[in-house]
Amino acid sequence: MTDRIPTGALAFLSTPYSDWGDLGLAHADACTIAGKLMLAGIHVFCPIAHSHHIARYGEIDRLDHKFCLAQNEVVLRKCDVLIVAQMQGCEISKGIAHEIDTFRRLGKPIFDVDPTTMTMAKRQREKPQRERCDDVPTDEIAKLTNEYLEGDGQ
């Protein structure tokens, strides 16, 4: 199991937006974090950095959650890792919750980044919720669980 983002991986950067208060500041912060990650050699897609001005000049409602989710879904699923910026509002963001849930369901790695220090940490995968089967040996269950937690199993 690696705690580093693989070389060449495409990262989806999650940052709060609609709950941030000032949408311009939310955009600027998302761009700043994305830029720092890029300078560190990480390939980044950030929906806030990408869409803020498109929405403004394309006359799209920037707070249309359903529209934004639909636009981001294809890219979200193609990305290899999720990076969640630990900013005020990230814990209540519907968009970030959806992105985390999608990556968990897909079994893809999730990293948290501190936007001030740019320190990154990989989240541990949750143990799968499943019933023990009496016909499967205990050592086989342990092996399958470890593979799942290390990212080798689905």
C-alpha positions as CSV (number, residue, x, y, z in Angstrom):
1,M,0.0,0.0,0.0
2,T,1.4,3.4,-0.9
3,D,0.7,6.7,0.8
4,R,1.8,8.7,-2.2
5,I,0.0,9.7,-5.4
6,P,1.3,7.6,-8.2
7,T,3.3,9.3,-10.9
8,G,1.1,10.3,-13.8
9,A,-2.2,9.9,-11.9
10,L,-5.0,12.4,-12.5
11,A,-6.2,13.9,-9.2
12,F,-9.7,15.5,-8.7
13,L,-9.3,18.4,-6.2
14,S,-12.4,18.9,-4.0
15,T,-12.8,22.4,-2.4
16,P,-15.8,24.0,-0.9
17,Y,-17.7,26.5,-3.0
18,S,-21.3,27.4,-2.3
19,D,-20.9,27.3,1.4
20,W,-17.7,29.4,1.4
21,G,-19.6,32.7,1.3
22,D,-17.7,34.6,-1.2
23,L,-17.6,32.7,-4.5
24,G,-14.8,34.7,-5.9
25,L,-12.6,33.9,-2.9
26,A,-13.6,30.2,-3.0
27,H,-12.5,30.3,-6.7
28,A,-9.2,32.0,-5.9
29,D,-8.4,29.6,-3.0
30,A,-9.2,26.6,-5.2
31,C,-6.9,27.9,-8.0
32,T,-4.1,28.6,-5.4
33,I,-4.2,25.1,-4.1
34,A,-4.5,23.5,-7.5
35,G,-1.5,25.6,-8.7
36,K,0.6,24.4,-5.7
37,L,-0.3,20.8,-6.4
38,M,0.6,21.3,-10.1
39,L,4.0,22.8,-9.1
40,A,4.6,19.7,-7.0
41,G,4.1,17.5,-10.1
42,I,0.6,16.4,-9.5
43,H,-1.9,16.4,-12.5
44,V,-5.0,18.1,-11.2
45,F,-8.5,18.7,-12.3
46,C,-10.4,21.2,-10.0
47,P,-14.0,21.7,-10.9
48,I,-14.1,25.1,-9.1
49,A,-11.0,26.4,-10.9
50,H,-12.4,25.0,-14.2
51,S,-16.0,26.1,-13.9
52,H,-16.2,29.4,-12.0
53,H,-15.5,31.7,-14.9
54,I,-17.2,29.4,-17.5
55,A,-20.4,29.8,-15.4
56,R,-20.0,33.5,-15.1
57,Y,-19.4,34.2,-18.8
58,G,-21.6,31.4,-20.0
59,E,-24.5,32.7,-18.0
60,I,-24.8,29.5,-16.0
61,D,-26.2,29.5,-12.5
62,R,-23.0,28.9,-10.4
63,L,-25.1,27.5,-7.5
64,D,-27.1,25.0,-9.6
65,H,-25.9,22.0,-7.7
66,K,-27.6,19.4,-9.9
67,F,-26.1,21.0,-13.1
68,C,-22.6,21.2,-11.5
69,L,-22.7,17.5,-10.4
70,A,-23.7,16.4,-13.8
71,Q,-20.9,18.3,-15.4
72,N,-18.3,17.0,-13.1
73,E,-19.4,13.4,-12.9
74,V,-17.6,12.1,-16.0
75,V,-14.3,13.7,-15.0
76,L,-14.8,12.6,-11.4
77,R,-15.0,8.9,-12.4
78,K,-12.0,9.1,-14.8
79,C,-9.7,10.6,-12.1
80,D,-7.4,8.2,-10.3
81,V,-7.3,9.9,-6.9
82,L,-9.4,12.4,-4.9
83,I,-7.7,15.2,-3.0
84,V,-9.9,16.9,-0.4
85,A,-8.8,20.4,0.7
86,Q,-9.4,20.6,4.4
87,M,-11.0,24.1,4.3
88,Q,-13.8,25.6,6.3
89,G,-17.0,24.2,4.9
90,C,-15.6,21.0,3.5
91,E,-17.4,18.9,6.1
92,I,-20.8,20.2,5.1
93,S,-20.3,20.5,1.4
94,K,-22.8,18.4,-0.6
95,G,-20.5,18.3,-3.6
96,I,-17.5,17.1,-1.6
97,A,-19.7,14.5,0.2
98,H,-20.7,13.2,-3.2
99,E,-17.1,13.1,-4.5
100,I,-15.9,11.2,-1.4
101,D,-18.8,8.8,-1.6
102,T,-18.1,8.1,-5.3
103,F,-14.4,7.4,-4.7
104,R,-15.2,5.1,-1.8
105,R,-17.7,3.1,-3.9
106,L,-15.1,2.9,-6.7
107,G,-12.4,1.8,-4.3
108,K,-10.1,4.7,-5.3
109,P,-7.7,6.4,-2.9
110,I,-8.6,9.6,-1.1
111,F,-6.1,12.1,0.2
112,D,-6.6,15.1,2.5
113,V,-4.5,18.2,2.0
114,D,-3.9,21.1,4.4
115,P,-4.2,24.2,2.2
116,T,-1.8,26.2,4.4
117,T,1.1,23.7,4.7
118,M,0.1,21.6,1.7
119,T,0.8,18.5,3.8
120,M,-1.0,15.6,2.4
121,A,-2.2,12.3,4.1
122,K,-3.9,9.3,2.6
123,R,-7.2,8.3,4.2
124,Q,-7.6,4.8,5.4
125,R,-10.2,2.7,3.6
126,E,-13.1,1.6,5.7
127,K,-13.6,-2.1,6.3
128,P,-16.3,-3.6,4.1
129,Q,-19.7,-4.2,5.6
130,R,-20.3,-7.9,5.0
131,E,-21.5,-11.0,6.8
132,R,-19.1,-13.7,7.7
133,C,-19.7,-16.9,5.7
134,D,-19.4,-20.1,7.6
135,D,-18.1,-22.0,4.6
136,V,-15.1,-19.5,4.1
137,P,-12.0,-20.3,6.2
138,T,-11.1,-17.5,8.6
139,D,-7.6,-17.1,7.0
140,E,-9.2,-16.5,3.6
141,I,-11.5,-13.8,5.1
142,A,-8.5,-12.1,6.7
143,K,-6.6,-12.3,3.3
144,L,-9.6,-10.8,1.4
145,T,-10.1,-8.0,4.0
146,N,-6.4,-7.1,3.9
147,E,-6.5,-7.0,0.1
148,Y,-9.5,-4.7,0.2
149,L,-8.0,-2.4,2.8
150,E,-4.8,-2.1,0.8
151,G,-6.6,-1.3,-2.4
152,D,-5.9,-4.6,-4.2
153,G,-9.5,-5.9,-4.1
154,Q,-12.8,-4.4,-5.0
